[in-house]
Amino acid sequence: MKFESNVKVLGMKASKGTMDNGQTFDSTKVYTETPLDESKGTAKGFAVGEFTLGAAEEFQKYKHLPFPFEAVAEFEIVTNGKTQKTVMNALKPTKVSAASPKG
């Protein structure tokens, strides 16, 4: 199931390399402002949600932007039959500061 959502991107981090055991990694993490579950009256405010968005090179598309920034994210809910998770497939900035570089 795919859907879009407005998000506030608080930060991003590219990671690429090889672990000691030889396993390689290559990803960009996106950190978004995520509301806490207030339904039980024991939490209020926001936390950070972490999503993987493609390979480390994906970071290059966004590093010039002023953080935080507003964006529309395309998500997909996927399952292995037992558990489900939300995956970020795309990110499109919508509000960029007037002071940001143009290009």
FIPA-897360 format. One record per residue (C-alpha): residue number from 0; residue in one letter; chain; x, y, z. Coordinates in steps of 0.001 Angstrom, whole numbers, plus 500000, padded with zeros to 6 digits. Each point is the difference from the previous one (the first is absolute). Last residue first. Example, Ala and Ser with C-alpha at 12.3 -4.5 7.8 and 13.67 -1.06 7.14 Angstrom:
2
> 1:s:A:513670:498940:507140;
> 0:a:A:498630:496560:500660;
***
This chain:
103
> 102:g:A:520461:525830:491368;
> 101:k:A:499037:502464:502644;
> 100:p:A:501739:500126:503354;
> 99:s:A:497702:500303:503025;
> 98:a:A:499199:503411:501484;
> 97:a:A:496382:499886:498816;
> 96:s:A:499564:496883:502157;
> 95:v:A:498648:496931:498220;
> 94:k:A:496444:498756:500330;
> 93:t:A:498934:497069:497810;
> 92:p:A:502912:497532:499977;
> 91:k:A:499161:496741:498152;
> 90:l:A:500937:496685:501638;
> 89:a:A:499589:496540:498524;
> 88:n:A:499706:496320:501001;
> 87:m:A:499775:500212:503822;
> 86:v:A:499185:496552:501462;
> 85:t:A:497430:499310:502730;
> 84:k:A:500213:496622:501695;
> 83:q:A:497841:496922:500424;
> 82:t:A:500412:496801:501963;
> 81:k:A:498833:496432:499371;
> 80:g:A:499361:499648:496292;
> 79:n:A:503281:501659:498998;
> 78:t:A:498248:503338:499848;
> 77:v:A:500195:503300:498149;
> 76:i:A:498445:503419:500623;
> 75:e:A:501198:502452:497370;
> 74:f:A:500925:503633:500457;
> 73:e:A:500339:502935:497618;
> 72:a:A:501230:503053:501861;
> 71:v:A:498855:503562:499421;
> 70:a:A:502498:502450:501436;
> 69:e:A:500552:502750:502571;
> 68:f:A:503545:500977:500936;
> 67:p:A:502117:499874:503162;
> 66:f:A:502648:500580:498837;
> 65:p:A:501132:502419:497286;
> 64:l:A:500386:498192:496672;
> 63:h:A:503399:499341:498385;
> 62:k:A:500163:496432:501384;
> 61:y:A:496765:498965:498263;
> 60:k:A:500865:498379:496661;
> 59:q:A:503428:498852:501256;
> 58:f:A:498330:497865:502705;
> 57:e:A:498679:497632:497305;
> 56:e:A:503639:498986:499314;
> 55:a:A:499970:497979:503238;
> 54:a:A:497489:497555:498505;
> 53:g:A:496214:500092:500201;
> 52:l:A:497916:501696:502670;
> 51:t:A:500151:498230:503370;
> 50:f:A:497583:501351:502611;
> 49:e:A:500464:501191:503573;
> 48:g:A:497192:501650:501970;
> 47:v:A:500965:502673:502514;
> 46:a:A:497864:500878:503021;
> 45:f:A:497189:502495:500457;
> 44:g:A:497638:501447:502579;
> 43:k:A:498015:498315:502726;
> 42:a:A:500171:496679:501796;
> 41:t:A:498211:498300:502903;
> 40:g:A:496415:501005:499192;
> 39:k:A:499189:496592:498518;
> 38:s:A:499122:501326:496509;
> 37:e:A:502954:502415:499801;
> 36:d:A:502057:497814:497633;
> 35:l:A:503078:502121:499258;
> 34:p:A:500039:502043:496813;
> 33:t:A:502860:499378:497543;
> 32:e:A:502521:502598:498816;
> 31:t:A:502022:498301:497294;
> 30:y:A:503515:498536:499845;
> 29:v:A:501035:498717:496573;
> 28:k:A:502713:497334:499790;
> 27:t:A:501921:499611:496745;
> 26:s:A:501376:496583:499120;
> 25:d:A:502971:497897:498888;
> 24:f:A:501265:497095:502098;
> 23:t:A:502507:497262:499191;
> 22:q:A:500588:496754:501902;
> 21:g:A:503686:499095:500189;
> 20:n:A:499988:498863:503650;
> 19:d:A:501772:503196:501085;
> 18:m:A:497212:502088:498462;
> 17:t:A:500249:501578:496557;
> 16:g:A:499015:503504:499004;
> 15:k:A:497230:502448:499289;
> 14:s:A:497864:502103:502309;
> 13:a:A:498190:503237:499123;
> 12:k:A:498204:501888:502779;
> 11:m:A:496928:502216:499882;
> 10:g:A:498446:502482:502407;
> 9:l:A:496854:501624:501353;
> 8:v:A:497787:499284:496994;
> 7:k:A:496489:501273:500754;
> 6:v:A:497474:497734:498336;
> 5:n:A:496884:500264:497828;
> 4:s:A:498755:496517:499167;
> 3:e:A:499515:497938:496862;
> 2:f:A:498602:496473:499778;
> 1:k:A:500874:496575:498629;
> 0:m:A:498475:496686:501123;
***
